[in-house]
Amino acid sequence: MSKEKFERTKPHVNVGTIGHVDHGKTTLTAALTKVMASKFGGDVKAYDQ
């Protein structure tokens, strides 16, 4: 059984965050994910601590 060829139809972007502990990296990432998901579609997961 051969695998189907994967076709990229959406652009992919890798974003890295650098910062000191407890300076809001996870909060910023969660906020960006929520905005992008509501604008372009996708799944949002809660990052409550």
C-alpha positions in Angstrom: 0.0 0.0 0.0 1.6 3.3 -1.0 1.0 6.6 0.7 -0.7 9.4 -1.1 1.4 12.4 -2.0 1.0 15.3 0.5 0.0 18.5 -1.2 0.5 21.8 0.6 -2.4 24.1 -0.1 -1.8 26.5 2.8 1.4 28.3 3.7 3.3 27.1 6.8 5.0 29.4 9.2 7.1 28.5 12.2 7.2 31.1 15.0 9.6 30.9 18.0 9.3 32.8 21.2 12.3 33.6 23.4 12.0 35.1 26.9 12.5 34.7 30.6 10.4 32.4 32.6 7.0 33.8 33.7 7.1 36.7 31.2 4.0 35.7 29.2 5.3 33.6 26.3 2.5 31.0 26.7 -0.1 33.7 27.1 1.1 35.5 24.0 1.1 32.3 22.0 -2.4 31.3 23.2 -3.7 34.8 22.2 -2.1 34.7 18.8 -3.5 31.2 18.2 -7.0 32.3 19.2 -7.0 35.3 16.9 -5.6 33.3 13.9 -8.1 30.5 14.4 -11.0 32.9 14.5 -9.8 34.7 11.4 -8.6 31.8 9.3 -10.3 28.8 10.9 -8.8 26.1 13.1 -8.8 24.6 16.5 -8.2 26.6 19.7 -7.0 24.9 22.9 -7.2 26.5 26.4 -3.8 27.1 28.0 -5.1 27.9 31.4 -2.6 27.4 34.2 
